[in-house]
Amino acid sequence: MNKAIILTNGLLTTNDAKTAHGLIRGTERYEIVGVIDPPTAGRDAGDVLDGKARNIPIFDSLSSALIQLQKIDYLIIGVATVGGVLPENMFGIVKEAIQQQISIVNGLHEYLSEKPELVALATQYQVQLIDVRKPKSRQDLHFWTGEIYDVTVPIIAVIGMDCALGKRTTARMVRQMCESQGINAQMIYTGQTGWLQGGKYGFIFDSTLNDFVSGEVEHAIVSCWKETQADVILVEGQSSLRNPSGPCGLEFLISGNAKHVILVHSPKRKYFDNEPHWGRIPSVESEVEIIEKFGAKVIALALNTEDCSTQESLDYQKHYEQQLQIPVLLPLEEGVEKLMPTLKELTRLNVEH
C-alpha cells in the first residue's frame, strides 16, 4: 500500500478536518504514516482524535516528517473547508512536497491541476496532482432508470441532522461490524473521504451535475448489489435534510429507494454548522416524521456526543431510547453492536421474502 501523510496544518482538532479524521480512523487505499499539524506535533493522531493511539505521529512540518519517515508517496490535503478552498498556509507546503517528489491528493473544490505553477512543478518532478472532487465527464455520468427497484436487499441510508456529525464513520463501523458477524454489508460512498478510505462503489455527490445525482445514486447501489451479492447496502449521507447551506438526503430515500435509515444527531449542537444565523437544528422527532412520510423507517439513532460528559452521553442515549423506542447508538464510545439484532432481522426477513 502507498504511504501517505495528511496535511491539516493547525486544523486537526476542528470539524474542518473531517477528511483527516476519517483517514486516521482507517483506510484501505493508503497506509497513513503521519500528520502535519504544528499545534499538536509530537502526539499520536489517534490520541488527539478520540483518545485511541493508532501509531500515527504528528509532525510540525514536512521537513520534520521526512527526517523520520523513510518514504512518503502521497501528501493528502486532510481538510474540507467551507466552499472547498485551499487554506493559504497550505500552498507552500504543497509546493515543498512536490519538490520532494511526493504526489498530492486533494479533496477540495479548488483544483490543484488548474494552478499553472503547481502543474509546472508536478511535471518537472514527475508527480501526480490528484483532484478527487473533479467532476466526471458527461459520458461517465448515469441518468436514473428505475433499475433500483430490482434490488432485493435492504438499503440503509445513514442520514444526519447536520454536517460533520459522523455519518460516514457510523456507516463504516456498521459495515465492519456486519463483516465480523458474517453479514455481507457494502457501503456506498458519496464524498471524497469515502473514496480516500478505499470505497469501491459510489460517487462524489457535491461534484455531480444535479441532473445526474439520482442516476449516480442508483448506478452505485445497483452495481454494488450485482457485483458483490451484498446482504445489505449502506449509503453514506451528506449534509442533512434541512441544512439551508446544502439540503441533501431525499435523493437516497427516493431515487436510491432506501427504506431504512440510521439517523445521526448531536444533542448539544443547536444550530446548523454551529452558525446561529443559519437557523436552529429541528427536533429529532420532526426529522423522523419527515423521513417516515417518504416511506422509510428510522431503525436507529446514532449520537455524536461532542461537548457531552460521559454521563450526559448516557443520559441522552436513555432519553432517546425511551422517546423513540429504537436502538440509540454511541458509536465512538460503545461501538454499534446494539444495532446487530435489527440488522439480522432485516436480512432474515429479506431471505424469507
MARDOMAR-698563 format. One record per residue (C-alpha): x, y, z; residue number from 1. Coordinates in nm, 3 decimals. Layout:
BEGIN
SEZA|X|Y|Z|NUM
...
This chain:
BEGIN
SEZA|0.000|0.000|0.000|1
SEZA|0.118|0.351|-0.079|2
SEZA|0.241|0.553|0.219|3
SEZA|0.065|0.885|0.277|4
SEZA|0.094|1.178|0.513|5
SEZA|-0.205|1.402|0.593|6
SEZA|-0.185|1.781|0.589|7
SEZA|-0.412|1.969|0.832|8
SEZA|-0.170|2.248|0.935|9
SEZA|-0.346|2.363|1.252|10
SEZA|-0.698|2.239|1.177|11
SEZA|-0.671|1.880|1.308|12
SEZA|-0.888|1.944|1.615|13
SEZA|-1.163|2.121|1.416|14
SEZA|-1.463|1.992|1.219|15
SEZA|-1.291|2.119|0.901|16
SEZA|-1.051|1.824|0.935|17
SEZA|-1.318|1.555|0.899|18
SEZA|-1.130|1.413|0.598|19
SEZA|-0.823|1.368|0.817|20
SEZA|-1.036|1.221|1.097|21
SEZA|-1.176|0.957|0.863|22
SEZA|-0.832|0.862|0.732|23
SEZA|-0.687|0.840|1.082|24
SEZA|-0.968|0.603|1.179|25
SEZA|-0.895|0.381|0.881|26
SEZA|-0.844|0.348|0.505|27
SEZA|-0.788|0.059|0.270|28
SEZA|-0.642|0.285|-0.001|29
SEZA|-0.334|0.423|0.179|30
SEZA|-0.105|0.350|0.469|31
SEZA|-0.122|0.666|0.679|32
SEZA|0.226|0.727|0.823|33
SEZA|0.186|1.073|0.973|34
SEZA|0.003|1.405|1.000|35
SEZA|0.140|1.760|0.962|36
SEZA|-0.025|1.978|1.226|37
SEZA|0.206|2.213|1.423|38
SEZA|-0.020|2.278|1.727|39
SEZA|-0.048|1.906|1.809|40
SEZA|0.301|1.798|1.691|41
SEZA|0.469|1.528|1.896|42
SEZA|0.145|1.349|1.979|43
SEZA|-0.028|1.048|1.824|44
SEZA|-0.302|1.146|1.579|45
SEZA|-0.541|0.883|1.711|46
SEZA|-0.494|1.006|2.066|47
SEZA|-0.568|1.363|1.958|48
SEZA|-0.877|1.249|1.765|49
SEZA|-1.052|1.028|2.017|50
SEZA|-0.805|0.912|2.281|51
SEZA|-0.715|0.589|2.097|52
SEZA|-0.349|0.570|1.993|53
SEZA|-0.302|0.448|1.634|54
SEZA|0.073|0.481|1.589|55
SEZA|0.034|0.781|1.355|56
SEZA|0.282|1.052|1.461|57
SEZA|0.207|1.422|1.419|58
SEZA|0.485|1.646|1.282|59
SEZA|0.527|2.022|1.289|60
SEZA|0.643|2.035|0.925|61
SEZA|0.701|1.828|0.615|62
SEZA|1.078|1.855|0.664|63
SEZA|1.046|1.709|1.016|64
SEZA|0.837|1.424|0.879|65
SEZA|1.088|1.347|0.605|66
SEZA|1.368|1.316|0.863|67
SEZA|1.176|1.042|1.049|68
SEZA|0.984|0.871|0.771|69
SEZA|1.176|0.671|0.514|70
SEZA|0.921|0.705|0.238|71
SEZA|0.616|0.919|0.159|72
SEZA|0.431|0.857|-0.168|73
SEZA|0.140|1.097|-0.120|74
SEZA|0.052|1.414|0.068|75
SEZA|-0.324|1.418|0.131|76
SEZA|-0.491|1.751|0.199|77
SEZA|-0.694|1.647|0.500|78
SEZA|-0.942|1.932|0.533|79
SEZA|-1.284|2.010|0.388|80
SEZA|-1.322|2.386|0.422|81
SEZA|-1.637|2.592|0.368|82
SEZA|-1.656|2.640|-0.007|83
SEZA|-1.379|2.386|-0.065|84
SEZA|-1.098|2.644|-0.075|85
SEZA|-0.733|2.554|-0.012|86
SEZA|-0.612|2.738|0.300|87
SEZA|-0.340|2.986|0.207|88
SEZA|-0.095|2.845|0.460|89
SEZA|-0.100|2.508|0.284|90
SEZA|0.009|2.623|-0.061|91
SEZA|0.380|2.645|0.026|92
SEZA|0.374|2.300|0.189|93
SEZA|0.213|2.153|-0.122|94
SEZA|0.494|2.304|-0.336|95
SEZA|0.755|2.169|-0.095|96
SEZA|0.603|1.821|-0.117|97
SEZA|0.608|1.825|-0.497|98
SEZA|0.975|1.926|-0.487|99
SEZA|1.035|1.621|-0.266|100
SEZA|0.874|1.407|-0.538|101
SEZA|0.559|1.344|-0.335|102
SEZA|0.230|1.330|-0.526|103
SEZA|-0.062|1.537|-0.396|104
SEZA|-0.416|1.411|-0.327|105
SEZA|-0.668|1.693|-0.296|106
SEZA|-1.033|1.657|-0.198|107
SEZA|-1.122|2.026|-0.216|108
SEZA|-1.332|2.204|-0.480|109
SEZA|-1.027|2.421|-0.559|110
SEZA|-0.840|2.205|-0.810|111
SEZA|-0.462|2.193|-0.794|112
SEZA|-0.446|2.069|-1.153|113
SEZA|-0.577|2.411|-1.262|114
SEZA|-0.293|2.605|-1.094|115
SEZA|-0.021|2.658|-1.359|116
SEZA|0.259|2.694|-1.103|117
SEZA|0.177|2.358|-0.943|118
SEZA|0.121|2.186|-1.277|119
SEZA|0.465|2.302|-1.397|120
SEZA|0.628|2.182|-1.073|121
SEZA|0.449|1.847|-1.087|122
SEZA|0.566|1.798|-1.445|123
SEZA|0.922|1.891|-1.350|124
SEZA|0.935|1.650|-1.055|125
SEZA|0.722|1.381|-1.224|126
SEZA|0.448|1.356|-0.963|127
SEZA|0.068|1.349|-0.978|128
SEZA|-0.185|1.612|-0.879|129
SEZA|-0.498|1.411|-0.799|130
SEZA|-0.813|1.622|-0.762|131
SEZA|-1.060|1.373|-0.616|132
SEZA|-1.355|1.612|-0.639|133
SEZA|-1.314|1.698|-1.004|134
SEZA|-1.646|1.628|-1.179|135
SEZA|-1.685|1.325|-1.404|136
SEZA|-1.715|1.390|-1.775|137
SEZA|-2.064|1.373|-1.925|138
SEZA|-2.012|1.031|-2.086|139
SEZA|-1.927|0.881|-1.746|140
SEZA|-2.246|1.003|-1.576|141
SEZA|-2.564|0.797|-1.538|142
SEZA|-2.926|0.908|-1.562|143
SEZA|-3.186|0.742|-1.338|144
SEZA|-3.355|0.439|-1.500|145
SEZA|-3.574|0.269|-1.236|146
SEZA|-3.340|-0.030|-1.214|147
SEZA|-3.312|0.045|-0.841|148
SEZA|-3.648|-0.131|-0.796|149
SEZA|-3.484|-0.460|-0.896|150
SEZA|-3.256|-0.453|-0.590|151
SEZA|-3.383|-0.714|-0.344|152
SEZA|-3.169|-0.647|-0.036|153
SEZA|-3.225|-0.386|0.238|154
SEZA|-3.084|-0.042|0.156|155
SEZA|-2.999|0.168|0.463|156
SEZA|-2.927|0.541|0.432|157
SEZA|-2.716|0.697|0.708|158
SEZA|-2.860|1.048|0.730|159
SEZA|-2.756|1.327|0.966|160
SEZA|-2.930|1.618|1.137|161
SEZA|-2.638|1.839|1.024|162
SEZA|-2.297|1.834|0.853|163
SEZA|-1.985|1.681|1.011|164
SEZA|-2.164|1.456|1.259|165
SEZA|-2.011|1.118|1.177|166
SEZA|-2.241|0.976|0.909|167
SEZA|-1.957|0.817|0.713|168
SEZA|-1.785|0.689|1.028|169
SEZA|-2.111|0.537|1.154|170
SEZA|-2.176|0.368|0.817|171
SEZA|-1.822|0.234|0.809|172
SEZA|-1.848|0.099|1.164|173
SEZA|-2.177|-0.076|1.082|174
SEZA|-2.019|-0.231|0.772|175
SEZA|-1.721|-0.355|0.972|176
SEZA|-1.946|-0.497|1.244|177
SEZA|-2.154|-0.684|0.986|178
SEZA|-1.836|-0.823|0.832|179
SEZA|-1.730|-0.960|1.173|180
SEZA|-2.071|-1.129|1.208|181
SEZA|-2.068|-1.292|0.865|182
SEZA|-2.312|-1.046|0.705|183
SEZA|-2.202|-0.914|0.365|184
SEZA|-2.262|-0.540|0.410|185
SEZA|-2.137|-0.300|0.145|186
SEZA|-2.108|0.078|0.169|187
SEZA|-2.178|0.338|-0.098|188
SEZA|-1.953|0.643|-0.054|189
SEZA|-2.088|0.986|-0.152|190
SEZA|-1.796|1.213|-0.059|191
SEZA|-1.424|1.247|-0.119|192
SEZA|-1.327|1.092|0.215|193
SEZA|-1.519|0.774|0.139|194
SEZA|-1.314|0.736|-0.179|195
SEZA|-0.993|0.815|0.010|196
SEZA|-1.080|0.543|0.260|197
SEZA|-1.091|0.291|-0.022|198
SEZA|-1.456|0.290|-0.124|199
SEZA|-1.518|0.099|-0.447|200
SEZA|-1.882|0.189|-0.511|201
SEZA|-2.009|0.545|-0.503|202
SEZA|-1.970|0.895|-0.638|203
SEZA|-1.890|1.242|-0.505|204
SEZA|-2.229|1.399|-0.453|205
SEZA|-2.138|1.767|-0.441|206
SEZA|-1.933|1.748|-0.761|207
SEZA|-2.207|1.583|-0.964|208
SEZA|-2.423|1.777|-1.210|209
SEZA|-2.767|1.795|-1.049|210
SEZA|-2.946|1.622|-1.335|211
SEZA|-2.739|1.308|-1.276|212
SEZA|-2.734|1.282|-0.895|213
SEZA|-3.030|1.043|-0.888|214
SEZA|-2.877|0.828|-1.159|215
SEZA|-2.538|0.815|-0.988|216
SEZA|-2.703|0.708|-0.660|217
SEZA|-2.893|0.435|-0.842|218
SEZA|-2.597|0.320|-1.051|219
SEZA|-2.370|0.287|-0.746|220
SEZA|-2.626|0.083|-0.549|221
SEZA|-2.728|-0.141|-0.840|222
SEZA|-2.366|-0.205|-0.946|223
SEZA|-2.269|-0.288|-0.588|224
SEZA|-2.565|-0.525|-0.546|225
SEZA|-2.499|-0.707|-0.873|226
SEZA|-2.123|-0.741|-0.826|227
SEZA|-2.093|-0.819|-0.454|228
SEZA|-2.408|-1.019|-0.374|229
SEZA|-2.443|-0.795|-0.068|230
SEZA|-2.684|-0.890|0.211|231
SEZA|-2.735|-0.524|0.297|232
SEZA|-2.623|-0.194|0.140|233
SEZA|-2.535|0.116|0.344|234
SEZA|-2.546|0.459|0.179|235
SEZA|-2.335|0.738|0.330|236
SEZA|-2.538|1.055|0.371|237
SEZA|-2.430|1.413|0.307|238
SEZA|-2.525|1.736|0.489|239
SEZA|-2.882|1.699|0.622|240
SEZA|-3.240|1.719|0.504|241
SEZA|-3.287|2.075|0.629|242
SEZA|-2.942|2.237|0.638|243
SEZA|-3.003|2.554|0.432|244
SEZA|-2.643|2.563|0.303|245
SEZA|-2.699|2.238|0.114|246
SEZA|-3.006|2.028|0.195|247
SEZA|-2.949|1.667|0.099|248
SEZA|-3.085|1.321|0.169|249
SEZA|-3.417|1.274|-0.004|250
SEZA|-3.227|1.154|-0.312|251
SEZA|-3.122|0.847|-0.114|252
SEZA|-3.477|0.776|0.006|253
SEZA|-3.649|0.840|-0.327|254
SEZA|-3.401|0.772|-0.609|255
SEZA|-3.197|0.522|-0.405|256
SEZA|-3.511|0.355|-0.263|257
SEZA|-3.356|0.335|0.085|258
SEZA|-3.639|0.208|0.306|259
SEZA|-3.432|0.209|0.625|260
SEZA|-3.245|0.496|0.792|261
SEZA|-2.986|0.535|1.064|262
SEZA|-3.021|0.895|1.180|263
SEZA|-2.717|1.075|1.328|264
SEZA|-2.767|1.355|1.581|265
SEZA|-2.559|1.575|1.810|266
SEZA|-2.775|1.657|2.115|267
SEZA|-2.575|1.965|2.216|268
SEZA|-2.542|2.122|1.870|269
SEZA|-2.810|2.391|1.846|270
SEZA|-2.752|2.549|1.505|271
SEZA|-2.672|2.421|1.157|272
SEZA|-2.292|2.421|1.120|273
SEZA|-2.282|2.599|1.458|274
SEZA|-2.392|2.920|1.281|275
SEZA|-2.685|3.085|1.467|276
SEZA|-2.795|3.284|1.159|277
SEZA|-2.834|2.958|0.963|278
SEZA|-3.114|2.855|1.195|279
SEZA|-3.181|2.605|1.472|280
SEZA|-3.149|2.234|1.410|281
SEZA|-3.503|2.092|1.439|282
SEZA|-3.605|1.814|1.674|283
SEZA|-3.516|1.450|1.612|284
SEZA|-3.888|1.364|1.632|285
SEZA|-3.973|1.600|1.346|286
SEZA|-3.689|1.458|1.133|287
SEZA|-3.813|1.103|1.195|288
SEZA|-4.161|1.217|1.094|289
SEZA|-4.036|1.363|0.765|290
SEZA|-3.833|1.052|0.683|291
SEZA|-4.130|0.826|0.751|292
SEZA|-4.358|1.040|0.533|293
SEZA|-4.123|0.950|0.246|294
SEZA|-4.177|0.580|0.308|295
SEZA|-3.862|0.493|0.502|296
SEZA|-3.826|0.371|0.860|297
SEZA|-3.571|0.505|1.107|298
SEZA|-3.419|0.189|1.256|299
SEZA|-3.164|0.354|1.487|300
SEZA|-3.036|0.686|1.616|301
SEZA|-2.659|0.737|1.643|302
SEZA|-2.535|1.011|1.876|303
SEZA|-2.238|1.238|1.819|304
SEZA|-2.152|1.328|2.178|305
SEZA|-1.944|1.640|2.111|306
SEZA|-1.930|1.862|2.424|307
SEZA|-2.102|1.593|2.634|308
SEZA|-1.967|1.438|2.953|309
SEZA|-1.979|1.058|2.978|310
SEZA|-2.286|1.079|3.199|311
SEZA|-2.460|1.324|2.967|312
SEZA|-2.399|1.088|2.674|313
SEZA|-2.560|0.801|2.862|314
SEZA|-2.849|1.021|2.972|315
SEZA|-2.917|1.133|2.614|316
SEZA|-2.900|0.771|2.499|317
SEZA|-3.157|0.664|2.759|318
SEZA|-3.381|0.964|2.684|319
SEZA|-3.397|0.897|2.310|320
SEZA|-3.444|0.522|2.354|321
SEZA|-3.747|0.588|2.572|322
SEZA|-3.878|0.855|2.340|323
SEZA|-3.825|0.681|2.003|324
SEZA|-3.833|0.313|2.104|325
SEZA|-3.542|0.228|1.873|326
SEZA|-3.175|0.142|1.940|327
SEZA|-2.969|0.453|2.023|328
SEZA|-2.601|0.409|1.943|329
SEZA|-2.294|0.576|2.090|330
SEZA|-2.059|0.472|1.805|331
SEZA|-1.730|0.612|1.936|332
SEZA|-1.792|0.515|2.299|333
SEZA|-1.969|0.178|2.267|334
SEZA|-1.947|0.076|1.902|335
SEZA|-2.257|-0.013|1.701|336
SEZA|-2.324|-0.370|1.818|337
SEZA|-2.660|-0.263|1.962|338
SEZA|-2.785|-0.250|1.602|339
SEZA|-2.696|-0.613|1.526|340
SEZA|-3.033|-0.773|1.620|341
SEZA|-3.213|-0.525|1.393|342
SEZA|-2.979|-0.597|1.100|343
SEZA|-3.006|-0.973|1.150|344
SEZA|-3.384|-0.942|1.147|345
SEZA|-3.376|-0.728|0.831|346
SEZA|-3.157|-0.974|0.645|347
SEZA|-3.359|-1.272|0.777|348
SEZA|-3.685|-1.120|0.661|349
SEZA|-3.530|-1.046|0.324|350
SEZA|-3.416|-1.409|0.282|351
SEZA|-3.761|-1.538|0.381|352
SEZA|-3.928|-1.293|0.144|353
